[in-house]
Amino acid sequence: MNLAGVEVVEKTVSAEEEKGLMLDGGFVVPLTNSFGHTFRSLLPSPVTVLILFLNWATVAGFPSLGLDLIVAQDSDARRRKGTAKSRWCGDNVTRENNGDNMVKRMREEYGKLNRLEMSIWECCELLNDVIDESDPDLDEPQIEHLLQTAEAIRKDYPNEDWLHLTGLIHDLGKVLHHPAFGELPQWAVVGDTFPVGCAFDESVVHHKYFKENPDFTNPTFNTKYGVYSEGCGLDNVMMSWGHDDYMYLVAKENKTTLPSAGLFIIRYHSFYAMHKAGAYKHLMNEEDMDNLKWLKIFNKYDLYSKSKVRIDVEKVKPYYLSLIEKYFPTKLRW
């Protein structure tokens, strides 16, 4: 093939060779350079390949095509390539601001549940308008990730329908980033969560930024127990504000009949200091410890169920609508 005088030669590889190569935008890429260094972290993504194409488009006399692609590239690049930086900045701001005072204000404001009235499924569809910048691997609509999680759980735990539904709804609180909910900044919606009202455990990621949080030096809050007591139960502990706690409030206040383990998963699935590092167990009661077992099961599906295999939404929709009807009212206050 010849583009503007530049000859492009297709290269064929064996099936064995292809397993060891990373295919990027249709181009065959070798595993390493001449120095033995991997290309995996250095090669451009398909988006960056578009940049190279833009140069060709301009030279070949198609500047408008190049302009259209620049717009697409800019949006995709900010989502995919800028994720690490945006998440780092988000964690920074979260640690500095998400304290006892903020959580009380947000819970009071959003606990009114006066933003919208809609069904669970309508919220799933609304979530498609939301981009989670903390998630670099998610290219499909949000509803497909929710269904990927739910369907993976359903396959391995066919008799636990409450867990299937929990997989579907666990991230619905991310609608806080939608204009209809005030379009809260990413740092106030996504990211790791942690208790407020007691000392910030060092296992919480980016712990150093807590030094800018007023609670860090407040003697009421900066001890091991703070305002809590041994074994008080996580239900009595205020968590940093985000999509987890909001969806927990929505489900609880709308009288869901999900078991306590379902609510536990919804509220604490981003509480990695607890379910990964084992921190804050001194605040947990017996019910929390039982529910933690289910959260650890759920977590592997939440993190690793994202797949390039697309979910046929219309095919599985009737099943999940039946679960929604079983565990939730027709319309919920949000």
Residue, then its C-alpha position, 0 to 999 in steps of 0.5 A: m500500500n502506498l500513502a503519499g509516497v510512503e510504502v507500507v509493507e504488511k508483515t505476517v507472523s506465526a501464531e506463536e510469534e503473535k502471542g508474544l507481540m502487542l498489537d497496537g492499532g493494527f501495527v505489529v510491534p516487536l517485544t523489545n528494542s535492540f537494547g533488550h528493553t520492552f516496548r510495552s511501556l514506551l510504545p504509543s497507544p492507538v490514540t498516539v498513532l492517530i497523531l502520526f496519521l494527522n501529520w500525514a493527513t495534513v501533508a496529503g491535503f486533508p487538514s479537516l480530517g486531521l482537525d476532527l481526529i485531534v478533537a477525538q484524540d484530545s478527549d481520549a488522551r485526557r481520559r486514558k493517558g492523563t489518568a495517572k496524573s489526574r488520580w494522583c491529584g485527586d487523591n491529594v485533594t481528597r486527603e486534604n479535604n475529606g474530613d469529619n466536617m466535609v462528610k457531615r455536610m455532604r451527608e446532610e446535603y445528599g442525604k435529602l435524596n431530593r435530586l431525582e426520582m428514578s429506577i435503578w435501571e434508569c440510573c444505570e443508563l444515566l451513568n453512561d454519561v459519566i467518565d471515571e478518570s480513576d479507571p484507565d482500563l474502562d473503554e466501554p459504557q459504564i453500564e457494561h462494566l456493571l454488567q460484566t461484574a454482575e455476570a461474572i459473579r452470576k457465573d460463579y455464584p448462580n444461587e446468590d442473586w442478591l450478589h448479582l444485583t450488588g455487582l450491578i449497582h455497586d458503582l451507581g453512586k458515581v452519578l454524583h459526577h453528573p450535572a443533575f447531581g451537582e457535578l461533584p469533582q472526581w476527587a469527591v466521587v471516586g478513589d479509595t475511601f477511609p474512616v473519618g473521626c479517628a486517626f488516618d491509618e498509614s495503609v491508606v494510599h498517599h497517607k502523607y497528604f493527610k498532613e494538610n487535613p485539619d483532622f490530622t492535628n485535631p486531638t478529637f480525631n487523631t487518635k486510634y479510636g477518635v470518636y469511636s470505641e472498640g468494636c463499635g461496628l462500621d455502621n457507626v463509623m463515618m466514611s470519607w465522602g464518595h460514590d460508595d457512601y452515597m449509594y449506600l445511603v440511597a439503598k438504605e433510605n429507599k428501604t432495599t431488602l438486600p442482605s446486610a452483606g450487599l450493603f456492606i459491599i456497596r459502602y466499603h468496596s473502595f475501603y482498601a485499607m480495610h479489606k486489603a491491608g487489614a486496617y481498622k479491624h478494631l472498629m469492626n464488630e462480628e457482623d462486619m467480619d462476616n460481611l468482609k468475607w463476601l466483600k473479598i469475594f466481590n472485590k476480585y470481580d470488581l477489579y478483574s471482570k473488565s473484558k473486551v467481550r461485550i455484554d448483550v445488554e438487552k439479552v440480560k436486562p430482563y433478568y436484572l430487572s427481575l432482581i431490581e423488582k425483588y430488592f428495590p421499589t420501582k422508583l427511588r429517591w436520589 
